[in-house]
Amino acid sequence: MKFIFTNLLLLFSYGCHAQTWTPLLDFPGSERDDAAGFVIGNTFYVGTGLDGGFNAQRDFYMLDLTNETWSIGASVNSGQERQYASGFSHNNFGYLFGGIGPGATYFQDLMRFEPSNSSWQQMTSMPSLGRRGSSCFVINNDAFIMGGNNPSQGNITEVWKYNITNDSWQQMNNFPFPGLWRAGACAENGIGYVFGGIDSTTQYSNRLYSYDSVNDAWTLINTFPNNGRAYTQLMPMGNNIMFFGGYENGNIYKDDLWMYDLTNNTFIPYNPIPSLARRGYVSCVWNNTIYISTGLNSIPARTAETWKVNGIVGLENIELETFEVYPNPFTESIQLNKSGHLEIFDVQGRKVYELEIVKGKVNLNFLNAGFYILKLNTSENKSYSNKIYLLK
């Protein structure tokens, strides 16, 4: 199969800033995973979750994103402790949906947080069974709550729309694919996205779906080139979506950071976190910076670590004319249709190899699996580029 990547924009280290991971003050509550979070204004609210003693929590803390300091927030009421809840925000209110509490109580309730008086208000509950680990995103004035898990239904295919203005629920078409729980979700430019999760056959999904809320329709838009994963979160950033870490089948914790380029329909890897891999964290994006806190790491142990990563750049820095490369993806060698000085960069902009080539076959089986960027300078002083993916 032959691919020609057009309008490719390079990620070279010159002309752009590599992303930087920076540790912040620890989350001030007990170490935990499967908490929930939402952003109101310049404040990231993080709460609930499961602590190291396997106790569901109800406390909330606030991270001021302007000075990156924590303070105590307003807890939910006693008896509403939970983990695996879903959080979202809209018009200066925060919302907390569902989850599982003590005694294996599966919640279908919805609570609204008002920051002006630091209070929680009970809203209309979802008219269906309680569930944990649902995914959610907000489009206009509607929040979409999808999937999840409960003992009666297993991994759920239901999709519900909550009209925030009217405080009312409407059931939408079910997933046209197996039910998912602990999938990542976000909305970008009026389109919803769901990635990964554990499906009703206990498989870890590696599929990325988009959702058209106008037509209530799902589309498979791409398949992640690595193993499926769950317990990760999608984060919108600059007309792209990001995801970090998570969990693969076989108790494999992940530490990697990825962008999905919505323009070029490509998964792009970035530098992993310089700490332990983790799943079940909370995250947000504010001012082009990703914030990640808490989670269960690969010791395994719960953590209160909080990190930020900024300097994220997509394929938007240097635009060069492309040249033909095939097969792509490949396993050992590629065929090029031009001659010249070839340089190969990893996706962080580090040069890993260079050579003079005559158009034809180039053996690259000594490289590790993953994405690479090719830059070719010809004797006519023309520069070309392309992006390749090596399978192993």
N, C-alpha and C positions, 0 to 999 in steps of 0.2 A: 504494500500500500504506500502511496506517495502523498506527502503533505507539503504544501507550500505555505509558510506562515507569512502573512502580509502585515504591513504596518507594525512590525515588531519594534518595540522600544526597549532599549537596553538598561540593565541594572548595574553598569560598571561603577566601581567605587569612586572614580573621578567624576566630578559634576553632581554628586549626590551624597547624602549622608547615610551610612549604614545604621540600621536600627540598634538601639542601645537598651539593654536591660538594666534597671536600677532598683535596688532593694529600698523599700520604704519602711516606716515604722510598722511593727506587727499589728495585726488586728487585735484590739485590746480585750476582747472577750475570750472565752475558752477556745482552745484549738478545736476545729470542727470541719466537717465536710457537708455537702448537700445543703448548704444555706441558700438563701434567696437574696436578690439585690435589685435595686432600681436607682435611677438618677433623677433628682429633682433640682433644677437649676445647676449650681456648681457643687452639689453634695451627693455623694454615693452612699446610699443606705444599705447596710448588710446585716442580716439577722436570721434567726431560726437556725436549723441544721442539727446535726448529731455530734455530740462531743466524744471525747475519748473513753468515757464511761458508758457509752451507748445510751445517753440520755438526750431526748429531744429538747431543743431550746426554744425560748420565746423572746430572747433579748435582741435588741437592735443597736447598732453603732453607726456613727456618721463619719465619713471621710470627707473633709473639706478639700476639694480638688484644687483650690487656689494655693493653699499652703501645705497640703498633703499631711494634715494632722487629723487624728481621730478624736472623737468625743462620744459620750454615751447618748443614745437615742431613746425613743419610747418603745417599750416592749409591747407585744400583743398580750391579750388578757390571759390570766392563768387558765389552764385547760385547753389552750390553743397552741401549746408547744407542738412543733412539727419539724420534719425534714422533708426533702423532695418537693417543697412548695415552688410555685412559679411566680416570679416578680416582673412587673412592668410599670411604666409611668406614662402619664398623659396629662397635659395642661396643669402642671404643678401639683399633681396628686400622685401618690404611689399606690400600687395595688399588689395584693398577695392572694394567690389562689391555691387551694387544694393542699396536697401533701399527706403525710401519714404521721399520726401522733401516738402517744402512749396507748398500749393495749391494742395496737394495730387498728387504730381508728383512721379510716380513709375519709378525708375531708373533701366536700364539694363546695365549700364556702368561699366567698370573695370578700376581702376586707380592703378598705380604702384608708390611706394615711394622708392626713392633712398637716403639712409642716407648720402652718401659721399658729396652730395651737397644740402641735405634737400629739394628735389624737388619732385613734383608729375607729372607723365606723363600719359596721356590718352592712354589706350591700346584698343584693339579691343573689342567692346561691344558684349554681348551675343546676338545671332540672334533670340531673342524671346521677349516676352513681359516683361516689367519691373516688379520687384517684391520686396517685403520686407520680412524680417525674414527667409531667406533661411539658410540652413545648409551647411557647407563645411568641407572638409578635403583634405589633400595633400598626394598622393601616388607617389613616385618617382618624375617624372617631370610633373605630371598632378594634377590639382586641380579639385575636383568634387563639383559642386554647385547643391544642391538638394532642391526640395520643395520650400516653400515660399508662398506668398499670393498676389493676386491682384484682383481688382473688376471683371475683365473679366473671370478669371479662378477659382476664389475662392482659396481654399487651393490646392496647385499645386502638381502633381505627377511627373513632369518632372525632369530628371537627366541630367546634362550637364557636359562634360569633357572639361576643358580648358588646352590645351597643353602650358605650360609655355615657353618652348623653342621656339616654332614656333608662339606663340601668335595667336592660332587658337582654334575654338570651334567645338565640335562634340556632337550631341545629343545621349545619351545612352538610354537603355530601361527605361521606366517609372517605378516608384515604383510598385511592385505587391501588394500594399496595399493602403489604402486611402491616399490622399495628406496630407502633414504635413507642418505646419509652426511653427517657434520658437521651433524646436526640437534641441537637443544637438547632436554634431557630433565630431568625431576625428578619426585619424588613428593610428594604433599600429601594428608594425611588418608587414607592407604591407597590412593590412586588414582595411577596413573602418567600422565605427560603427555609428549608429544613434539610439538615445533613446528619447522617449517621444514626445512632440509636440501636437498641436491641429490639429485634422484631419478634413476632409471635411464634417463630420457629426457633428462637434463641440465637439466631444469626446476628452478627454485628454488621450493620449496614455500612457500605461505602458509597452510598448514592446521595446525590445532591438534587433535590426537587425544588421547583419554583411553584408558587401559587398565585393565580390570577383571581383576586377577590371579586372582581366584577362578574366574571363568568363562573366562579366557584369551580375552578379547574386546576388540576395539578399536572405538571410536566416534569419528566426526568430530563435534567439538562446536562448532567455529566456524572461520571463515576470516578471517584478518587483512585489514583493509581496504586495506592498501598492498601493494606488491610483495612477492613471496616473498624469503626470505633464508636464508643458511647461515652457519656459523661463529659462531653466537651460542649462549648458554647460558641455560637456564631455571633460575630460582632461586625456591624457595618462600619466601613471606613473608606471615604473618598471614592464612592461609586464602586467599591469592591466589598468583599466580605472576608473576615479573618476567622480563624479558629486555632485554638491552642490545646495541647495536651490531650487528656482523655484516657481511655482504657480500651485495650484490645482483648479479644477472647484469649484465654490462657493466662490471665492475671498479668498482662503486660501494660505497665504504666508508660505514658508518653510524655516527652518534654518538648516536642517540636511545635513550631509556629508556622502557620500556612496562610497565604492569601489565595482567594479565588478571584481571578481577574474576570469580571463580568463582561468586559469588552472583548477580550480575546478567548474567553471560555477556557482558561488555563489555571491549574493549581500551581502555585509558586511557593517553594519552601523558604523560610527565613531562619535566622539564628535561633537555636533552642534556648530555653531558659538556663542560666548558669547556676542551677540548683537542682533539686530533686524533681523527677517527673511527678505528675499528679493528675488526679481526676476529681470531679465534683467540686470544683472551685466556683467562685462567682467573679464576674467580670463586667466592665463597662468601657465605653469609649467616650472621651471628653477632650476637646481641644486637640484632636488628632493624636491623642495618647491613649494607649490601652492600659487599664488598671486590672490587676488580677489579685485576688485575696483568698485565703483559706484553702481547703481541699484536703484530700487524702493522698499522701505521697507513697513512694515505692518502698518504704522500709518494711511494712506499711505503718504509717502513723499519721494522725491528723496534724494539721499545721495551722499556724496563725500568720504565716509569711504573707507579706503584701509586696507586690512588684509593680513597676510600670515599665512599659516599653514604648519608646518614641523614635522618631526618625524613620518611621515606616515609609518606604517608597515603593511604588508599583513599577510597572514597565513604562515610565513616563519621562525618562530623562534625556535619552539620546535616540533620535530616530534615524535609522539607516535603511538603505534599500536591502531587501532580502534576497537570498539566493536559494537554489533548490537543494534540498537534503532529503534523502530517502534510504531505507525505510525510517520512519520516525513515528512512534518509538522504535528502538532497535536493541539488539542483544549483544552484538560484537563489533560490527563495522557499519559505516554509512557510505553512501555514494554522494559525491559532490559534483556539480556541473560547472565549476570554475576552478582556476588555478591561482596560486598566490601564497602569501604568508598567512597561515591560519593560527589564530590564538583561541584558546579555550578557557572560559571563565566559569567558576561556579556562580551560584545565584547571589552570593554576597560580594561579587566583583573581584574575587581573588583569581589571578591567572594560575591555571593548573598545568598547562601544556602549550607548546607552540612548535610549529614546524612549517617547512616549505612543502607545498603539495602541488601535484599535477592532477587535474580533474580526474575523478575516478574514485576508487575505493580507499577509505581511511580506516584502519583498525584502531578501535578505542576500547577494547575489552579490558584494559588495565585500569580504567576509571571505576569508581564506585557507582552504584546505582543512584539515579537521581537526575535532576534537571541540570543542563549546562547551556551556556551561551557561546556561540561561535562568532568570531569576528574575522573576516577575510579581507586582506588588503591586496589588491591586484597590481600588476606592473603598470596599469594605466592610471594608478593613483586613485582608484575607486575603492570605497569601503562598503562591505556587505555584512549582514548579520543574519543569524537564525538561532532558533532555540530548539534543543533536542532533549529527548528523555531516554536514558539508558535503563533498560530492564535487566535484572539479574535473576 
